[in-house]
Amino acid sequence: MIPLNDLIAQYHSLKAEIDRALSEVIDGANFIGGSFVKDFEESYSGYIGKKHCISCGNGTDALEILLQAFDIGPGDEVLVPAVSWIATSEAVSSTGAVPVFVDVDKHYYTIDEDIVERYISERTRAIIPVHLYGQVCDMDKLNRVASKHNLIVIEDCAQAHGASWKGKKAGSLGHAAAFSFYPGKILGAFGDAGCMLTDMDEIADRARMIANHGQIKKHHHLMEGRNSRMDALQAAVLSVKLKYLDHWVERRREIAGYYREQINNKFISVPRERPDSRHAYHLFVLRSTKRAQIRDYLHKNKIQSAVHYPRALPFLDCYSGRNYTADDFPNAAKLQNEVLSIPIFPEMPPEMTREVVENLNYFE
Ligand SMILES: *Cc1c(COP(=O)(O)O)cnc(C)c1O
């Protein structure tokens, strides 16, 4: 079977280095906080190009804590794209604010920058652009709308490690950014982990407090916070992997380039790259009106595929009370029936990519 992603291959390519880092943590028995976590935060803020990196338990918490740090909650509205993983809208609801869905662009599948303004009300406080599948949104347009209406921009970078926009890294393009290091992401830990990035000192302090029981220092609780921390074992793994991130993104782009050039089948369209955006290809997402048949065919030919996502956010059961129809989000409604993710991972050997292409091109 050709897998969608191969975490075992990645571990084996770095085994000695990762094992050494993990034993160092275990030998020191400093499992929460401490120098491994601090080192990773420093390297990652340097890598992305933001002043502060605050680690936390996972990407969903990163979004929620940032919203809280900006004092967003009951009575507020936050704009989110109609296509994302549920964490984006869930984080908004968890603060007591209301996620307001905006349809996605029909070519690039990220929040449609040209219609965002229609969804702004006097309650709107923030926009969460999601750099879906690894492709950065048009941040010039979004930032222009945001500054005109005095909105906070929190980038959801869970799928966009190492992606960039006009030479600047995803995560450095708004007021703050949330990353997930879930194992299957481009930069993944050996369990759950996440982080928040910002240049704003006050937001960084508040986010750090919220993530650690409202403490500014031990036993000084300025507020009630929560427990959302990255552990040292995850930080040690991430520090090793971070050194390879640029190379991995480059490999993903090479594979994507090969797919884009070689896949040639009238039933299938390949993803478009936004001109100013350096797509990191967390996922390589095809489109086809014959998706179900292609999935079956690939499965028979031992090639894994997946659907990200079979239902756009507004059409999930948890939002059924809002009674949305396909007409409310026409692009998202169409996309959910057509998208298909095919194998892409940095360690993927050329024979595998060739086999994927040959099979797709034979499909009829
Ligand atoms: C994975 C993901 C998240 C959530 O990250 P977790 O670490 O799993 O909580 C948020 N947003 C998007 C777009 C994601 O893909």
The ligand as an SDF file (V2000), in Angstrom:
LIG
                    3D

 15 15  0  0  0  0  0  0  0  0999 V2000
   -5.0230   20.1430   13.0130 C   0  0  0  0  0  0  0  0  0  0  0  0
   -5.7130   21.4310   12.9120 C   0  0  0  0  0  0  0  0  0  0  0  0
   -6.0410   22.1940   14.0400 C   0  0  0  0  0  0  0  0  0  0  0  0
   -5.9830   21.6730   15.4390 C   0  0  0  0  0  0  0  0  0  0  0  0
   -4.7780   21.2520   15.9070 O   0  0  0  0  0  0  0  0  0  0  0  0
   -4.7180   20.1810   17.1130 P   0  0  0  0  0  0  0  0  0  0  0  0
   -3.2890   20.2290   17.4970 O   0  0  0  0  0  0  0  0  0  0  0  0
   -5.1360   18.8730   16.5520 O   0  0  0  0  0  0  0  0  0  0  0  0
   -5.6090   20.6550   18.1900 O   0  0  0  0  0  0  0  0  0  0  0  0
   -6.5670   23.4570   13.8500 C   0  0  0  0  0  0  0  0  0  0  0  0
   -6.7960   23.9440   12.6220 N   0  0  0  0  0  0  0  0  0  0  0  0
   -6.5190   23.2290   11.5080 C   0  0  0  0  0  0  0  0  0  0  0  0
   -6.7720   23.8410   10.1730 C   0  0  0  0  0  0  0  0  0  0  0  0
   -5.9790   21.9440   11.6070 C   0  0  0  0  0  0  0  0  0  0  0  0
   -5.7270   21.2500   10.5000 O   0  0  0  0  0  0  0  0  0  0  0  0
  1  2  1  0
  2  3  1  0
  2 14  2  0
  3  4  1  0
  3 10  2  0
  4  5  1  0
  5  6  1  0
  6  7  2  0
  6  8  1  0
  6  9  1  0
 10 11  1  0
 11 12  2  0
 12 13  1  0
 12 14  1  0
 14 15  1  0
M  END
$$$$
